């Protein structure tokens, strides 16, 4: 029997809270249903957009 420990479990909680916050923000500012759907999809990928922009600014 082996013990398996997983490290970095809190990152999922941070991503989850960020997802909820981004979804509330984007859907709250939506002007219609389909814009709200697009806002939810944006909320799913906001970390990728954030990292892309940060690296773009960092390596100019």
Backbone as JSON Lines, residues from 0, in Angstrom:
{"i":0,"aa":"X","n":[0.85,-1.16,0.0],"ca":[0.0,0.0,0.0],"c":[0.9,1.24,0.0]}
{"i":1,"aa":"X","n":[0.66,2.13,-0.93],"ca":[1.45,3.35,-1.01],"c":[0.57,4.56,-0.72]}
{"i":2,"aa":"X","n":[1.2,5.54,-0.13],"ca":[0.49,6.8,0.15],"c":[0.78,7.78,-0.97]}
{"i":3,"aa":"X","n":[-0.24,8.39,-1.46],"ca":[-0.1,9.36,-2.54],"c":[-0.61,10.71,-2.04]}
{"i":4,"aa":"X","n":[0.27,11.69,-2.04],"ca":[-0.09,13.03,-1.6],"c":[-0.07,13.97,-2.79]}
{"i":5,"aa":"X","n":[-1.07,14.79,-2.89],"ca":[-1.15,15.75,-3.98],"c":[-0.85,17.13,-3.44]}
{"i":6,"aa":"X","n":[0.09,17.81,-4.05],"ca":[0.45,19.16,-3.63],"c":[-0.18,20.18,-4.57]}
{"i":7,"aa":"X","n":[-0.4,21.37,-4.09],"ca":[-0.93,22.44,-4.91],"c":[-2.44,22.38,-5.09]}
{"i":8,"aa":"X","n":[-3.14,21.81,-4.15],"ca":[-4.59,21.68,-4.26],"c":[-5.33,23.0,-4.17]}
{"i":9,"aa":"X","n":[-4.71,24.01,-3.57],"ca":[-5.39,25.28,-3.4],"c":[-5.5,26.05,-4.72]}
{"i":10,"aa":"X","n":[-4.7,25.68,-5.72],"ca":[-4.77,26.37,-7.01],"c":[-6.14,26.16,-7.66]}
{"i":11,"aa":"X","n":[-6.73,25.01,-7.46],"ca":[-8.07,24.76,-8.0],"c":[-9.12,25.66,-7.38]}
{"i":12,"aa":"X","n":[-8.97,25.91,-6.08],"ca":[-9.91,26.8,-5.4],"c":[-9.76,28.23,-5.9]}
{"i":13,"aa":"X","n":[-8.54,28.67,-6.11],"ca":[-8.31,30.03,-6.62],"c":[-8.89,30.16,-8.02]}
{"i":14,"aa":"X","n":[-8.66,29.15,-8.87],"ca":[-9.21,29.19,-10.23],"c":[-10.74,29.19,-10.17]}
{"i":15,"aa":"X","n":[-11.31,28.39,-9.29],"ca":[-12.77,28.33,-9.17],"c":[-13.37,29.66,-8.76]}
{"i":16,"aa":"X","n":[-12.76,30.31,-7.77],"ca":[-13.25,31.63,-7.35],"c":[-13.08,32.66,-8.46]}
{"i":17,"aa":"X","n":[-11.96,32.58,-9.16],"ca":[-11.75,33.48,-10.29],"c":[-12.77,33.25,-11.4]}
{"i":18,"aa":"X","n":[-13.09,31.99,-11.65],"ca":[-14.1,31.65,-12.66],"c":[-15.46,32.22,-12.29]}
{"i":19,"aa":"X","n":[-15.84,32.06,-11.04],"ca":[-17.14,32.58,-10.6],"c":[-17.16,34.11,-10.69]}
{"i":20,"aa":"X","n":[-16.1,34.74,-10.23],"ca":[-16.04,36.21,-10.29],"c":[-16.07,36.73,-11.71]}
{"i":21,"aa":"X","n":[-15.31,36.07,-12.6],"ca":[-15.29,36.51,-14.0],"c":[-16.65,36.28,-14.66]}
{"i":22,"aa":"X","n":[-17.29,35.16,-14.35],"ca":[-18.6,34.88,-14.93],"c":[-19.63,35.91,-14.48]}
{"i":23,"aa":"X","n":[-19.6,36.25,-13.2],"ca":[-20.53,37.27,-12.69],"c":[-20.27,38.61,-13.37]}
{"i":24,"aa":"X","n":[-19.0,38.97,-13.53],"ca":[-18.66,40.24,-14.16],"c":[-19.11,40.27,-15.61]}
{"i":25,"aa":"X","n":[-18.71,39.27,-16.41],"ca":[-19.02,39.27,-17.83],"c":[-20.52,39.14,-18.09]}
{"i":26,"aa":"X","n":[-21.2,38.29,-17.35],"ca":[-22.64,38.12,-17.56],"c":[-23.39,39.37,-17.07]}
{"i":27,"aa":"X","n":[-22.91,39.97,-16.0],"ca":[-23.55,41.19,-15.48],"c":[-23.47,42.36,-16.44]}
{"i":28,"aa":"X","n":[-22.41,42.39,-17.26],"ca":[-22.24,43.49,-18.21],"c":[-22.74,43.13,-19.61]}
{"i":29,"aa":"X","n":[-23.37,41.99,-19.75],"ca":[-23.86,41.55,-21.06],"c":[-25.14,42.3,-21.42]}
{"i":30,"aa":"X","n":[-25.26,42.6,-22.71],"ca":[-26.45,43.31,-23.17],"c":[-27.55,42.4,-23.66]}
{"i":31,"aa":"X","n":[-27.28,41.13,-23.8],"ca":[-28.28,40.19,-24.29],"c":[-27.88,38.76,-23.94]}
{"i":32,"aa":"X","n":[-28.74,37.82,-24.32],"ca":[-28.51,36.43,-23.96],"c":[-27.23,35.88,-24.56]}
{"i":33,"aa":"X","n":[-27.04,36.07,-25.86],"ca":[-25.86,35.49,-26.51],"c":[-24.57,36.17,-26.09]}
{"i":34,"aa":"X","n":[-24.65,37.44,-25.74],"ca":[-23.48,38.12,-25.2],"c":[-23.17,37.55,-23.81]}
{"i":35,"aa":"X","n":[-24.18,37.18,-23.06],"ca":[-23.99,36.52,-21.77],"c":[-23.34,35.16,-21.92]}
{"i":36,"aa":"X","n":[-23.76,34.4,-22.95],"ca":[-23.13,33.11,-23.23],"c":[-21.67,33.32,-23.59]}
{"i":37,"aa":"X","n":[-21.39,34.31,-24.42],"ca":[-20.01,34.63,-24.77],"c":[-19.21,35.05,-23.53]}
{"i":38,"aa":"X","n":[-19.84,35.78,-22.64],"ca":[-19.19,36.17,-21.39],"c":[-18.84,34.97,-20.53]}
{"i":39,"aa":"X","n":[-19.72,33.98,-20.49],"ca":[-19.42,32.77,-19.73],"c":[-18.24,32.02,-20.35]}
{"i":40,"aa":"X","n":[-18.2,31.96,-21.67],"ca":[-17.07,31.31,-22.33],"c":[-15.77,32.07,-22.07]}
{"i":41,"aa":"X","n":[-15.85,33.39,-22.05],"ca":[-14.67,34.2,-21.7],"c":[-14.21,33.9,-20.28]}
{"i":42,"aa":"X","n":[-15.18,33.71,-19.38],"ca":[-14.84,33.43,-17.99],"c":[-14.09,32.1,-17.86]}
{"i":43,"aa":"X","n":[-14.34,31.17,-18.76],"ca":[-13.64,29.88,-18.71],"c":[-12.17,30.02,-19.08]}
{"i":44,"aa":"X","n":[-11.86,30.96,-19.96],"ca":[-10.48,31.05,-20.46],"c":[-9.76,32.32,-20.01]}
{"i":45,"aa":"X","n":[-10.27,33.02,-19.01],"ca":[-9.63,34.25,-18.58],"c":[-8.19,34.07,-18.11]}
{"i":46,"aa":"X","n":[-7.81,32.94,-17.48],"ca":[-6.4,32.82,-17.09],"c":[-5.46,32.79,-18.3]}
{"i":47,"aa":"X","n":[-5.88,32.16,-19.37],"ca":[-5.04,32.11,-20.57],"c":[-4.89,33.51,-21.17]}
{"i":48,"aa":"X","n":[-5.95,34.28,-21.19],"ca":[-5.87,35.65,-21.71],"c":[-4.98,36.51,-20.81]}
{"i":49,"aa":"X","n":[-5.07,36.32,-19.51],"ca":[-4.26,37.08,-18.57],"c":[-2.77,36.78,-18.75]}
{"i":50,"aa":"X","n":[-2.43,35.52,-18.85],"ca":[-1.03,35.14,-19.04],"c":[-0.51,35.64,-20.38]}
{"i":51,"aa":"X","n":[-1.31,35.54,-21.42],"ca":[-0.9,36.02,-22.75],"c":[-0.59,37.52,-22.7]}
{"i":52,"aa":"X","n":[-1.49,38.29,-22.1],"ca":[-1.27,39.75,-22.01],"c":[-0.05,40.07,-21.15]}
{"i":53,"aa":"X","n":[0.12,39.36,-20.06],"ca":[1.27,39.62,-19.18],"c":[2.57,39.33,-19.9]}
{"i":54,"aa":"X","n":[2.63,38.22,-20.63],"ca":[3.85,37.91,-21.37],"c":[4.07,38.87,-22.53]}
{"i":55,"aa":"X","n":[3.0,39.34,-23.12],"ca":[3.1,40.32,-24.21],"c":[3.71,41.63,-23.69]}
{"i":56,"aa":"X","n":[3.27,42.08,-22.53],"ca":[3.8,43.31,-21.94],"c":[5.24,43.09,-21.46]}
{"i":57,"aa":"X","n":[5.49,41.93,-20.89],"ca":[6.82,41.65,-20.33],"c":[7.9,41.57,-21.39]}
{"i":58,"aa":"X","n":[7.57,41.02,-22.54],"ca":[8.57,40.79,-23.58],"c":[8.47,41.76,-24.76]}
{"i":59,"aa":"X","n":[8.06,42.98,-24.54],"ca":[8.0,43.98,-25.6],"c":[9.34,44.56,-25.86]}
